[in-house]
Amino acid sequence: MARMGMTLAAALVMGLTTLAGQAQAKASIEDKDVARLVSLGGVCVSCDLAGRKMTGAKFTGANFARANLIGADLRGAVFFGSNFEAADLTRADLRGAEMRAANFEKANFNGARLSGVESAGANFQNANLSRADMTSSEMHGVNFEAATLIDARLANSELNGSNLSSVNARGADFSNAEINGSNLSGGRFDRAQFRNASLTASHLRGGSFAGADFKGADLSGVRLQGVDLSGARGLTQDQLDDACGEARLPPGLSLKTCGNRMKRITVIRGMPAPPTPPAPPAPPAPRR
């Protein structure tokens, strides 16, 4: 009887070991499938990749629309021409990622970590970037139209040539950021920090800046149209002398009208394409 009990116990242990091995193999296969989808630019629409570790992954022409990437580890990942529309990247870690012509329209980056990200021509239209950490990021020519940037951190970031029109950036931190040649029209920037930021040749039309701090900000060539700066802090006459347009200002400050000349800056978004090689020489004429 004792021997039979030992035999049953051994069989049970072997069965559990087999099931555990199968589960481990299944997880391994799933990870390999994800790696294959990523490296080959496959389709993973609405798939669940929450909490997955995908550091250094390369998304090239991939479609991960509406994917669940909550808390995913995407440090150093590369996003080239890929679609992540309406994907959920809440609390995802994308530090040091590279984004080129990638689509993140309506994506959720609430509380995500994007510090040190390098991006050119990416689309974040209507995306939620509330409380996202984008400090020291380089996001040139990026489209943030109508995005939510409430309490987002963009200190020391580069946003040159970007579209920040109609954003909700209340309480966002743009301290020491470069926002040159950008469009900030119609945005809500109440309590936002622009201390020592550079907004050279940017366009501000409409919008709200109640409690925004512009101490030390560079407003050279900025065009203001119908902007309410009456509740802004840190503005000086010297700053406004370098700008032009029409705006509601704090008491004692004035703004000159804009002439026909506009200050222009050039935003370099990448290395220029190599020149076209010369055509090969014509073959020699056949001898007669």
C-alpha positions as CSV (number, residue, x, y, z in Angstrom):
1,M,0.0,0.0,0.0
2,A,2.9,2.3,0.9
3,R,4.5,1.5,-2.4
4,M,1.3,2.3,-4.4
5,G,1.2,5.7,-2.6
6,M,4.7,6.5,-3.5
7,T,4.0,5.5,-7.1
8,L,1.0,7.8,-7.3
9,A,2.9,10.7,-5.8
10,A,5.7,10.2,-8.3
11,A,3.3,10.2,-11.1
12,L,1.7,13.4,-9.8
13,V,5.0,15.1,-9.6
14,M,5.9,14.1,-13.1
15,G,2.6,15.3,-14.4
16,L,3.0,18.7,-12.8
17,T,6.6,19.0,-14.1
18,T,5.4,18.2,-17.6
19,L,2.6,20.8,-17.4
20,A,5.1,23.4,-16.0
21,G,7.4,22.6,-18.9
22,Q,4.7,23.0,-21.4
23,A,3.6,26.4,-19.9
24,Q,7.2,27.6,-20.0
25,A,7.6,26.4,-23.6
26,K,4.4,28.2,-24.5
27,A,5.6,31.5,-22.9
28,S,8.9,31.1,-24.7
29,I,7.1,30.6,-28.0
30,E,4.9,33.6,-27.4
31,D,8.0,35.7,-26.7
32,K,9.6,34.5,-29.9
33,D,6.4,35.2,-31.9
34,V,6.5,38.8,-30.5
35,A,10.2,39.2,-31.5
36,R,9.4,37.9,-35.0
37,L,6.4,40.3,-35.3
38,V,8.6,43.2,-34.2
39,S,11.7,42.4,-36.3
40,L,9.7,41.6,-39.4
41,G,7.3,44.6,-39.1
42,G,4.3,42.3,-38.6
43,V,0.7,43.0,-37.5
44,C,-0.3,42.8,-33.8
45,V,-3.5,44.8,-33.8
46,S,-5.2,44.9,-30.4
47,C,-2.8,42.3,-29.0
48,D,-2.0,42.1,-25.3
49,L,1.7,42.8,-24.5
50,A,1.2,44.4,-21.1
51,G,4.4,44.3,-19.0
52,R,6.4,42.6,-21.7
53,K,10.2,43.3,-21.7
54,M,11.1,44.4,-25.3
55,T,14.2,46.5,-24.7
56,G,16.0,47.4,-28.0
57,A,13.1,46.1,-30.1
58,K,12.9,47.3,-33.7
59,F,9.5,48.2,-35.0
60,T,9.8,48.8,-38.8
61,G,6.6,49.2,-40.7
62,A,4.7,47.3,-38.0
63,N,1.1,47.7,-37.1
64,F,0.4,47.6,-33.3
65,A,-2.8,49.7,-33.4
66,R,-4.8,49.5,-30.2
67,A,-2.2,47.2,-28.7
68,N,-2.0,46.9,-24.9
69,L,1.5,47.9,-23.9
70,I,0.7,49.0,-20.3
71,G,3.9,49.0,-18.3
72,A,6.0,47.5,-21.2
73,D,9.7,47.9,-21.1
74,L,10.7,49.5,-24.4
75,R,13.9,51.1,-23.5
76,G,16.1,51.9,-26.5
77,A,13.4,50.6,-28.9
78,V,13.3,51.8,-32.5
79,F,10.0,52.9,-34.1
80,F,10.4,53.4,-37.9
81,G,7.3,54.2,-39.9
82,S,5.1,52.0,-37.6
83,N,1.5,52.4,-36.5
84,F,0.6,52.5,-32.8
85,E,-2.7,54.4,-33.2
86,A,-4.8,54.3,-30.0
87,A,-2.3,51.9,-28.4
88,D,-2.1,52.0,-24.6
89,L,1.4,52.7,-23.3
90,T,0.4,53.8,-19.8
91,R,3.4,53.8,-17.5
92,A,5.5,52.2,-20.3
93,D,9.3,52.8,-20.2
94,L,10.6,54.2,-23.5
95,R,13.7,55.9,-22.3
96,G,16.2,56.4,-25.1
97,A,13.8,55.2,-27.8
98,E,14.1,56.4,-31.4
99,M,10.9,57.4,-33.3
100,R,11.0,58.2,-37.0
101,A,7.7,59.0,-38.9
102,A,5.8,56.7,-36.4
103,N,2.1,57.2,-35.7
104,F,1.0,57.4,-32.1
105,E,-2.3,59.3,-32.8
106,K,-4.8,58.9,-29.9
107,A,-2.2,56.7,-28.0
108,N,-2.2,56.8,-24.2
109,F,1.2,57.6,-22.6
110,N,-0.2,58.6,-19.2
111,G,2.7,58.4,-16.8
112,A,5.1,57.0,-19.4
113,R,8.9,57.5,-19.3
114,L,10.2,59.0,-22.5
115,S,13.3,60.9,-21.3
116,G,16.1,61.0,-23.9
117,V,13.8,60.0,-26.8
118,E,14.9,61.0,-30.3
119,S,12.1,61.6,-32.6
120,A,11.6,63.3,-36.0
121,G,8.2,63.7,-37.8
122,A,6.3,61.5,-35.3
123,N,2.6,62.0,-34.9
124,F,1.1,62.4,-31.4
125,Q,-2.1,64.1,-32.5
126,N,-4.8,63.7,-29.8
127,A,-2.5,61.5,-27.7
128,N,-2.6,61.5,-23.9
129,L,0.8,62.4,-22.5
130,S,-0.4,63.5,-19.1
131,R,2.4,63.3,-16.4
132,A,4.7,61.8,-19.0
133,D,8.4,62.4,-18.5
134,M,9.9,63.7,-21.7
135,T,12.9,65.5,-20.2
136,S,16.0,65.9,-22.4
137,S,14.2,64.5,-25.4
138,E,14.8,65.5,-29.0
139,M,11.5,65.7,-30.8
140,H,11.9,67.8,-33.9
141,G,9.0,68.4,-36.3
142,V,6.7,66.4,-34.1
143,N,2.9,66.8,-34.3
144,F,1.3,67.3,-30.9
145,E,-1.9,68.9,-32.2
146,A,-4.8,68.6,-29.6
147,A,-2.6,66.3,-27.4
148,T,-3.0,66.3,-23.6
149,L,0.2,67.3,-21.9
150,I,-1.2,68.1,-18.4
151,D,1.7,68.1,-15.9
152,A,4.0,66.6,-18.5
153,R,7.8,67.2,-18.0
154,L,9.6,68.5,-21.0
155,A,12.5,70.4,-19.3
156,N,15.7,70.6,-21.4
157,S,13.9,69.1,-24.4
158,E,14.1,70.1,-28.1
159,L,10.8,70.7,-29.8
160,N,12.0,72.8,-32.7
161,G,9.6,73.0,-35.6
162,S,6.8,71.2,-33.7
163,N,3.1,71.6,-33.8
164,L,1.7,72.3,-30.3
165,S,-1.5,73.9,-31.5
166,S,-4.7,73.3,-29.4
167,V,-2.8,71.2,-26.8
168,N,-3.9,71.0,-23.2
169,A,-0.6,71.6,-21.4
170,R,-1.7,72.9,-18.1
171,G,1.0,72.7,-15.5
172,A,3.5,71.3,-18.1
173,D,7.2,72.0,-17.5
174,F,9.0,73.5,-20.6
175,S,11.9,74.9,-18.6
176,N,15.1,75.3,-20.6
177,A,13.4,73.8,-23.6
178,E,14.0,74.7,-27.2
179,I,10.6,75.4,-28.9
180,N,11.9,77.4,-31.8
181,G,9.9,77.9,-35.0
182,S,6.9,76.0,-33.5
183,N,3.2,76.6,-33.4
184,L,1.6,77.1,-30.0
185,S,-1.7,78.5,-31.2
186,G,-4.9,77.9,-29.4
187,G,-3.3,75.9,-26.6
188,R,-4.0,75.8,-22.8
189,F,-0.8,76.6,-21.0
190,D,-2.1,77.7,-17.7
191,R,0.6,77.3,-14.9
192,A,3.1,76.0,-17.5
193,Q,6.8,76.7,-16.9
194,F,8.7,78.4,-19.7
195,R,11.6,79.6,-17.5
196,N,14.7,80.1,-19.7
197,A,13.0,78.4,-22.6
198,S,13.7,79.5,-26.2
199,L,10.6,80.2,-28.4
200,T,12.4,82.0,-31.2
201,A,10.2,82.7,-34.2
202,S,7.4,80.7,-32.8
203,H,3.7,81.5,-33.4
204,L,1.2,82.1,-30.6
205,R,-2.4,82.8,-31.7
206,G,-5.1,82.7,-29.1
207,G,-4.6,80.4,-26.1
208,S,-4.5,80.7,-22.4
209,F,-1.4,81.3,-20.3
210,A,-2.8,82.2,-16.9
211,G,-0.1,81.7,-14.3
212,A,2.5,80.6,-16.9
213,D,6.1,81.6,-16.0
214,F,8.2,83.2,-18.7
215,K,11.1,84.3,-16.6
216,G,14.3,84.4,-18.7
217,A,12.5,83.0,-21.8
218,D,13.7,84.1,-25.3
219,L,10.8,85.5,-27.3
220,S,12.9,86.8,-30.2
221,G,10.8,86.9,-33.4
222,V,7.7,85.5,-31.7
223,R,4.4,86.6,-33.3
224,L,1.5,87.0,-30.9
225,Q,-2.0,87.3,-32.1
226,G,-5.0,87.5,-29.7
227,V,-3.0,85.9,-26.9
228,D,-4.0,86.5,-23.3
229,L,-0.8,87.0,-21.3
230,S,-2.3,89.2,-18.7
231,G,-2.0,86.5,-16.0
232,A,1.5,85.4,-17.1
233,R,4.5,85.8,-14.7
234,G,8.1,86.7,-15.3
235,L,7.6,88.8,-18.4
236,T,9.7,91.9,-18.9
237,Q,9.6,94.7,-21.5
238,D,13.0,93.6,-22.8
239,Q,11.6,90.2,-23.7
240,L,8.5,91.8,-25.4
241,D,10.7,94.2,-27.4
242,D,12.0,91.2,-29.3
243,A,8.5,90.0,-30.1
244,C,5.6,91.6,-32.0
245,G,1.8,91.4,-32.5
246,E,-1.2,92.0,-30.4
247,A,-1.9,90.5,-27.0
248,R,-3.3,91.2,-23.5
249,L,-0.3,92.0,-21.3
250,P,0.3,92.5,-17.6
251,P,0.1,96.2,-16.5
252,G,3.0,98.4,-17.7
253,L,4.1,96.2,-20.6
254,S,3.6,96.9,-24.3
255,L,4.1,95.1,-27.6
256,K,5.0,96.5,-31.0
257,T,3.0,95.6,-34.1
258,C,4.5,93.1,-36.6
259,G,6.0,94.3,-39.9
260,N,6.1,92.3,-43.1
261,R,9.5,90.7,-42.3
262,M,9.5,87.6,-40.3
263,K,12.4,86.0,-38.6
264,R,13.0,82.5,-39.9
265,I,15.0,79.6,-38.5
266,T,16.1,76.4,-40.2
267,V,15.2,73.2,-38.3
268,I,17.4,70.3,-39.3
269,R,15.5,67.0,-38.7
270,G,18.1,64.6,-40.0
271,M,21.1,64.1,-42.3
272,P,20.5,65.2,-45.9
273,A,20.2,62.4,-48.4
274,P,23.4,61.6,-50.2
275,P,23.8,63.1,-53.7
276,T,22.8,61.1,-56.7
277,P,25.8,59.3,-58.2
278,P,26.8,60.4,-61.7
279,A,25.7,58.3,-64.6
280,P,28.2,55.8,-65.9
281,P,30.2,56.9,-68.9
282,A,29.0,55.8,-72.4
283,P,30.8,52.7,-73.7
284,P,33.4,53.3,-76.5
285,A,32.2,53.1,-80.1
286,P,32.9,49.8,-81.8
287,R,35.9,49.7,-84.1
288,R,35.3,49.3,-87.8
